[in-house]
Amino acid sequence: MNTIEKPPGEQANFELRNQTSTALYKSNWDFRRLSWIRNALAHGSKPINEATIKLLGARQLLEQALRDVLRTLRQ
């Protein structure tokens, strides 16, 4: 029988990750913006706002937006 080992610690705790993601999405504009960009890129989802559509249409704007968002989220 094959088994899949879960990584140690909280990384395997989907419920905790989901709760954290939901809380950040509600309270943090940059996290929400990053989520919209990620969903459009990873899943091919239609962007939900004009700002995201604009970012996806211009590589330099997207790169700058990602740098800005990640810098803010690291703080």
C-alpha positions in Angstrom: 0.0 0.0 0.0 1.3 3.4 -1.0 1.1 6.3 1.5 1.7 10.0 1.1 3.5 11.5 3.9 2.4 15.0 5.0 5.1 17.6 5.7 5.7 18.3 9.4 4.2 21.2 11.2 1.4 23.5 10.2 2.0 23.3 6.5 -0.2 20.2 6.3 -3.0 22.0 8.2 -5.4 23.0 5.3 -8.0 24.4 7.7 -5.4 26.8 9.3 -4.2 27.9 5.9 -7.7 28.4 4.6 -8.7 30.4 7.7 -5.5 32.6 7.4 -6.1 33.1 3.7 -9.7 34.1 4.3 -8.8 36.6 7.0 -6.1 38.2 5.0 -8.3 38.4 1.9 -10.9 40.3 4.0 -8.5 42.6 5.7 -5.5 43.2 3.4 -5.8 44.9 0.0 -2.4 43.7 -1.2 -3.2 40.1 -0.4 -6.5 40.4 -2.2 -4.8 42.0 -5.2 -2.1 39.2 -5.3 -4.9 36.6 -5.1 -6.6 38.1 -8.1 -3.4 38.1 -10.1 -2.6 34.6 -9.1 -6.0 33.2 -10.0 -5.8 34.9 -13.4 -2.4 33.5 -14.1 -2.6 30.1 -12.5 -6.2 29.2 -13.5 -6.8 31.3 -16.5 -9.7 32.9 -14.6 -11.1 36.1 -16.0 -9.8 39.1 -14.1 -12.5 40.6 -11.9 -11.5 44.2 -12.2 -10.0 46.6 -14.7 -6.8 47.1 -12.8 -5.9 43.4 -12.9 -6.8 43.3 -16.6 -4.4 46.2 -17.2 -1.6 44.5 -15.2 -2.0 41.3 -17.2 -1.7 43.2 -20.4 1.6 44.8 -19.7 4.6 42.8 -18.4 6.4 45.7 -16.9 3.3 46.9 -15.0 2.7 43.3 -13.7 6.3 42.9 -12.6 6.2 46.3 -10.7 2.9 45.5 -9.1 4.2 42.1 -7.9 7.3 43.7 -6.5 5.2 46.3 -4.7 2.7 43.8 -3.3 5.4 41.3 -2.1 7.4 44.1 -0.5 4.3 45.3 1.4 3.3 41.8 2.5 6.8 41.0 3.8 6.6 43.9 6.3 
